[in-house]
């Protein structure tokens, strides 16, 4: 194996938090990387752990891949800048490893890094729904509890949940009869 290949493998594994570099040694061996990759599996199903790439905010994870043409407009709507010029603090994650995962499967397989209090999921239901209501999943107060939110309300949810002004449960309680939060 070329040194550049090993260096790339180590950088990827270190980025994912799976291999630490011992003092005085710059590179991990290919065997160490393979062992770390193997160790990073779901405790329940033994599927590989998913490490989300860094985003500019709360991840909006795509799990519904059936209609490619719908994903970008949904993300664009969630990222829309308000008339006051405020950006929603979210970042899209288009990771094929998340394809068709349920919320429980996604939460089981995600690295437990506790960077966020909430996670947004654009699943098959959001893709198929005419309003494209995104699933907001609580990662902090009631892990796994979720509520559908319109893309236009993502910023309200992010702003209030990330500063602990409101809990995800309060948005679920404010949802309409269709179990969708449409705003206050």
C-alpha distance (Angstrom), angle and dihedral (degrees) to the residues before:
residue distance angle dihedral
X1 . . .
X2 3.78 . .
X3 3.80 118.4 .
X4 3.81 88.9 -121.5
X5 3.82 90.5 56.3
X6 3.79 92.1 50.1
X7 3.79 90.7 45.7
X8 3.81 91.0 52.0
X9 3.81 92.0 47.8
X10 3.79 91.0 49.1
X11 3.79 93.0 47.8
X12 3.80 90.9 51.9
X13 3.81 93.3 46.9
X14 3.81 92.7 44.7
X15 3.81 90.0 48.6
X16 3.80 88.4 54.8
X17 3.80 89.6 50.7
X18 3.78 93.9 -118.1
X19 3.80 101.6 115.8
X20 3.76 127.2 39.2
X21 3.77 121.6 -159.9
X22 3.78 115.7 -118.4
X23 3.79 114.8 -130.6
X24 3.77 113.1 -87.5
X25 3.80 94.5 16.2
X26 3.77 119.9 95.0
X27 3.79 102.2 -168.4
X28 3.77 135.8 40.5
X29 3.76 117.1 -134.7
X30 3.80 121.0 -108.8
X31 3.84 88.0 -110.2
X32 3.81 91.5 54.7
X33 3.79 90.7 50.0
X34 3.80 92.4 48.1
X35 3.83 90.8 49.3
X36 3.80 91.3 49.7
X37 3.80 91.9 48.7
X38 3.81 90.3 49.7
X39 3.82 92.1 48.4
X40 3.79 91.6 53.5
X41 3.79 97.8 79.9
X42 3.78 134.4 123.8
X43 3.80 111.4 -86.9
X44 3.81 91.7 -138.1
X45 3.80 106.6 39.4
X46 3.83 100.6 15.2
X47 3.81 90.6 -130.4
X48 3.82 115.9 144.5
X49 3.79 115.8 -80.2
X50 3.79 113.0 -111.8
X51 3.77 118.1 -131.4
X52 3.77 111.1 -162.3
X53 3.77 115.8 -139.9
X54 3.79 116.1 -112.9
X55 3.79 113.1 -86.0
X56 3.78 135.0 -170.2
X57 3.78 90.0 -107.7
X58 3.78 142.6 -27.9
X59 3.81 109.7 -0.3
X60 3.79 119.9 -109.9
X61 3.81 99.0 -158.6
X62 3.76 121.3 -159.1
X63 3.80 115.1 -141.5
X64 3.81 97.3 152.3
X65 3.80 108.3 78.8
X66 3.80 102.2 161.4
X67 3.80 99.5 98.8
X68 3.79 110.2 38.7
X69 3.80 92.3 -177.3
X70 3.83 92.5 62.3
X71 3.84 99.1 52.5
X72 3.80 97.7 70.1
X73 3.84 96.9 48.5
X74 3.81 90.2 48.6
X75 3.80 91.7 51.5
X76 3.80 91.4 43.9
X77 3.81 90.3 53.2
X78 3.82 91.1 49.3
X79 3.82 91.2 49.0
X80 3.80 94.9 46.2
X81 3.78 114.5 135.4
X82 3.81 114.6 -122.9
X83 3.82 121.4 -120.8
X84 3.82 85.6 -102.9
X85 3.82 89.2 60.1
X86 3.80 96.5 -108.8
X87 3.81 119.7 146.7
X88 3.80 122.3 -142.8
X89 3.78 107.9 -114.3
X90 3.80 95.4 -125.1
X91 3.77 136.7 112.4
X92 3.80 127.5 -157.6
X93 3.81 119.4 -119.3
X94 3.80 114.2 -162.6
X95 3.81 98.1 -179.8
X96 3.84 116.9 161.1
X97 3.82 90.0 -153.2
X98 3.82 87.1 70.1
X99 3.82 94.2 57.0
X100 3.82 112.9 139.2
X101 3.81 94.7 -12.5
X102 3.79 117.8 150.9
X103 3.80 117.9 -129.8
X104 3.81 90.6 -102.0
X105 3.80 91.9 50.3
X106 3.80 91.0 46.8
X107 3.80 93.2 49.8
X108 3.81 91.7 46.3
X109 3.80 92.1 52.1
X110 3.81 100.5 41.1
X111 3.77 119.9 100.6
X112 3.79 106.4 -103.7
X113 3.79 97.7 -124.6
X114 3.82 99.6 141.5
X115 3.80 92.7 -144.2
X116 3.77 93.4 133.9
X117 3.79 137.3 41.5
X118 3.79 92.1 -152.2
X119 3.79 140.3 26.7
X120 3.79 128.7 -159.1
X121 3.81 121.0 -142.6
X122 3.79 125.7 -162.7
X123 3.79 98.1 -159.9
X124 3.81 133.0 170.0
X125 3.82 90.1 -83.8
X126 3.81 92.0 54.7
X127 3.79 91.0 47.2
X128 3.82 93.1 49.2
X129 3.82 96.6 41.9
X130 3.80 114.8 94.5
X131 3.84 90.5 -133.5
X132 3.83 92.6 42.0
X133 3.80 93.4 -135.7
X134 3.81 106.7 -163.1
X135 3.79 121.3 -140.9
X136 3.82 113.0 -115.6
X137 3.81 108.6 -158.1
X138 3.80 121.5 -161.5
X139 3.81 112.1 -132.7
X140 3.80 97.9 174.2
X141 3.82 121.8 32.7
X142 3.80 98.7 28.5
X143 3.80 105.6 7.2
X144 3.77 110.7 -143.9
X145 3.81 96.2 14.5
X146 3.77 108.8 129.0
X147 3.78 144.4 -175.4
X148 3.78 131.4 -172.3
X149 3.79 115.3 -116.6
X150 3.76 131.4 -172.9
X151 3.81 112.9 -110.9
X152 3.81 88.4 -117.9
X153 3.84 90.2 61.0
X154 3.82 97.0 49.1
X155 3.79 91.6 97.6
X156 3.82 92.6 54.1
X157 3.79 90.6 51.1
X158 3.82 94.3 45.8
X159 3.78 94.5 46.1
X160 3.79 94.5 49.9
X161 3.81 100.0 38.5
X162 3.81 97.6 44.5
X163 3.81 92.9 54.7
X164 3.83 91.1 41.2
X165 3.78 91.3 -119.2
X166 3.80 88.1 130.2
X167 3.79 134.9 9.7
X168 3.77 123.9 -125.0
X169 3.82 86.8 -113.7
X170 3.81 90.2 65.8
X171 3.80 90.4 58.9
X172 3.81 89.3 48.1
X173 3.80 89.4 51.1
X174 3.83 89.9 50.7
X175 3.82 92.9 51.6
X176 3.80 118.1 117.1
X177 3.82 128.2 -117.2
X178 3.83 89.0 -77.7
X179 3.84 88.9 57.4
X180 3.83 92.0 -113.0
X181 3.80 124.1 129.5
X182 3.80 107.0 -135.4
X183 3.79 99.9 173.3
X184 3.77 136.7 -85.2
